[in-house]
């Protein structure tokens, strides 16, 4: 008779953290992390056992990587890398609101499905109006479909507060466009346009790019024709001073305003949102919001992004992830290893 007997996990966790994680003693690989190249020590056997990405790289490059040749990872943050090592050595880690999005990206990059799951759960269980946009941005970029659903539902219920948060100004254009596909947003289209303008202004300033270029990937998702004619006139005047809406888009909105035939509504693809303020011309051009609980035809949009090689692909199972992804994910690490060779030459 055989039986698996489990010991007390806490002494193991404590000893591994104290004696192994980032400990130079008995370590056989060194990393230099971030632009400051902070040293972090680890053990190849553990890295290879826990991450198929590390395993692939270390197997192929093992002969050329030794204790005296650091592996340079300039794009990583030290606290994120140490959190990842914490999980790899102990199967546990400490997460914070600020750290979780970067840890989720690292878990995806290095094929750590367990870390990805617990990080996603931490984020899903701690959604607030202040961090909701950060969480959905991370979950969209890292292809976490279930987390996207969870946080999208929250944003749809608290749209005004979420869009007014600082985190909304920091999300990617892909995430903004994804949010604007939802019929369930509790906000009027005029307010949406104002928030998109503020987002584009902020990104334009930080990246030193024209506002029109920043807005281009998302502005088409604004349902401009839902806005009233007086408001649309004001928008058009302001757009002449600071252009960020294409002239063709404004022209099309005016064209729809001119329609006074119920027959057009039957073939129209324009839909009201849950928070759209009713206006007289809506009866001719827009269908009711899709309130079936499937915001923005969610499944269709995931498939659409998948077909365009964009970021919202179907999430793989853990087993498929390990079998299919490590070689691709290892490419980035291989390039970083090449830098370590250059560093070794420089130091000699």
N, C-alpha and C positions, 0 to 999 in steps of 0.2 A: 504494500500500500504506500502510495506517495501522496503527499499533501504540501502545497505551497504555504509556508509559514512566513508571515510578514512581520518584520521588525519595526521598531519605533522609528518613524521617518524623521523626527525632529533632530536627533543627534547626527544622523546622516547629513541632513541639510546643513546643519551648523558646521560640521567638520569639513564638508566639501567647500562651503563658502570661505571658511577661514584658511584652509590648507591648500586648496587647489585653484580657485578662481583668481586669475591675475596674480598668481604666485610664481616667482621666478624659479623657486626650488623644484627640481624635477621637470620643469617645463621644457618642451622641445620645439616650440615655435613662438616667434614674437611678431606682434602686429604693431604698426605705427599708425595711429588713428587720427583722422582729421587733418586740417591744415597745419596744426601745431605738432602733429606727429607724436602724440602721446603714446608711450609704450604700454602694451597689454600683452601678458604672457598666457599661453594656453598649451594644451596637449593634443597632438594630432590624432591620437587614438580615439579620444572622446569626440573631437570634431567630426571625424570620419564616421563614427558609430551613430551620431545623432543627426547629421545632416548629409543627405545624399549629394548635395552640391559640393560641400567640402570634401566628401569622400572621392568624388570624381576628379576634382582638381588635385588633391593630395596624391591620389594613385598615379596620375599622369605626370605630376611634377615632383613627386616625392624625392627623387634622386637629387634634384637641384635645389631643394629647399632644406636648409639646415638651421641649426640654432643660431648661427651667426649671420643669417641672411633674413632680415625682417620682411614681412609682407606689408606693403603700404596700402592703406585704405583711406585715401584722402576725403572721400565723399561721405564717410560714416561719422556719426557723433559718438564720442567716447561713452557717454551714459547709455546710449541706445545699444551699442555693441556689448557693454558689460551686462546689461539687462538680458540680452540674447544669450550670452555665455552663462548667466545665472540659470536660465531655463535649461540650457543644454546639459549643465552639470547636475542640477537638482530637480528638474521637472517643475520648478516653481519660479516665480519672479514677482517683483514689486512694481506695480504700474501706477502712473498718475495721469491726470487729464492731459497734461502737456506732452508726456512721453509716449502715450499709447499710439497715436497715429504713426509716429516714426518706427515704433516697435512692430506695428502691423506690416509696414513696408519691408522691414528687415526680415520678418518671418516669411513673407512671400518670396523675397529675393533668395533666401538660403534654404527654402523648402522645409520649413519647420511648421508642419500643419498643426501640431499641438499648441504651439505658441500662438499661431494665427487664431485658433479657436478660442483660447482663453482671453486673448486681447480683444477679439470681436465681442465676446460676452461682456467683458469689462466695459467696453464702450457702449454697448446696447443697454446695459443696466444703469448707465450714468449719463443719460442724455438730458441736457438742459437747453434753454433758449440761447445761452451764451456759447455752448460748444456744438450745437446740433449741426451747423454748417461745416465746421471742421470735421466732424465725424462722417457726414455724408460725403464730403470731398475725399477723405481717406478711403472710405469703403467703395466709392466709385472707382478711384484710381487703382485700388488693389483688388477689384473684382469680387467683392464680398456681397453676394446677391442678397442673402438673408438680412445682413446688417443694413443694406440699402433700403430694403422694405421697411424695416423697423424704424429707422430714422426718418425716412420719407413720410411715413404716417404721422410722426411727431411734428414735422415741419408743416405738413398740411393742416394740422390742428392749431398751430401757433405761428402762422406764416408771417404776420406783421412783426412780431417780436423777433423772430429768427432773422428776417431780412434786415431788421434795424440793428442787428448785433455787429460787433467789430469783426467777428469771424466770417460773416458773409462777404466782406470786402477782400478777404484773403483766399477765397476758393478759386479753383481753376475754371476756365471757360467751359470745359466739358461738363463740369458739375452744374454750373449755372444753366446751361442749355438743357440738361437733364431735368432740373427742377421746373423749368418753364414749360415742360411738356405735360405737366399734371393739370387735370381739370379740377382737382380737389383743393387747390390753394385757396385759403380764405383771405383773399385780398383783391382789390379792384385793379384793372389793367393799368390805369393811370399811375397808381402807386408802384406797380411793378416796374413801369418804365422809369420812374424817378429813382428807384433803387438800382436799376441796371445802369443808369447814367452815373450815379454816384460810384458804383463799383468800377465802371470803365474809367472814370476820372482818376480814381485811386491807383488802379493798375497802370494806367497811362503815365502817371507821374512817377511811380516807383520803377517802371521799366524803361522810361524815357522813349515811349513809342506813341504814335498818333492815336488819339482816342477812337477814331473811326476804325483803325486796324484792330484795336483791342475788342471793340464791340461786335465786329463782323461775325465771329462764330456763334454769337448768341442772340443778336438783335432780331433775327428772323423768327425766333420763337416767341416774340412778343406779339400778342394779338391786337395789333394797332387799331384795326377797324372797330373794335369794341368801345373805343374811347369816343366821347361825344364830339360833335363838330366844332363847338367853340374851343374846347380843350385841344382838339387836333390843330386848329388854326394857331393857337399859342405855341404848341410844340413845333410846328413848321417854322414859325418865326425864330424861335430859339435855336432851331437846328441850322439856320442860315449863319448864325454867329459861331456856334460850336457844332459842326456837323458830326453826327455819329449814327444817324438813321439814313439809309440809302433813299435817294429821291424816288426810286421806283417803288419802294415800300410805302412811302407816303402817298404816292399817286394811286396805288392800288387800294389803299384805305379810303381815299376820297371816292374812288369808283364804286366801292361797296356802299358807301354812304348814299350815293345817288340812286341806288336800287330801291324800288318801291313795289316789289312784286313777291308775293309769298312763294311763288314757284321756285325762285332761286334758293330759298331756304331749304327746300327738299334735297337739293344736290350739294348744298354748302358743306364744307369740311370744317368751317369755323364753329367753335363751341364756346359757350360761356363757361366761366369758372365758377366754383362754388361761392367765391367772394365777389363776383362781378356785380357792380351796382347797376340795376336795370336802367336802360335808356330806350327811348321810343324806337330808334332805328334797329334795335336788336330783333324785333319781330320779323324783319325782312331778311336778315343776313345770318343769324346765328342759331344753332341748335342749343338745347339745354345742356347743362354740364353733365358729364358722365359721372354719376354718383353711385356707381355699382361697387365702389371700394377698390377698383383697379385704377389707381391714379395714372393718368397719362398713358393708358393702355400699356402698363408697365412691362408685361412680358414681351410685347411687340418691340418695344424700344430696346430691350436687352438684345433681342435677336438682330435688330437693325444695327446696333453698334458692333455686334459680333461679325456681321457680314462685311462691315467696312473696316475690319481689323482695328476697331477702336476698343476702348477699355472695358466695356460692360459685357464680357463674354460669360458663358455659363461657368459657374464655379466647379472645378474638378473635385472628385473625391480624393481623400488623402492618398489612397493607393495609386490612382492614376497620376496624381501629382508627382509622386516619387519615381514612378516608372518613366514618365514622358518628359518631365521638365528639367531634371538636373543638368543635362548637357547644355541646354540653352542658358540656364541660369549661371552655369559655371563660366560661360564666355566672359562675362563681366569681371569675374574674379581672376580669370587668366590674364586679362589685360592689366589688372592691378598687380599681378605677380611680376609682369614684365617691368613695371616701375621699380619693384624691389630689387631686381637685378641692376638697374641703373643706379639705384641708391648704393648698392654694394660696391659698384665700380667707383662711384664718387668718394665713398668713405675710405676705399683703399688708395 
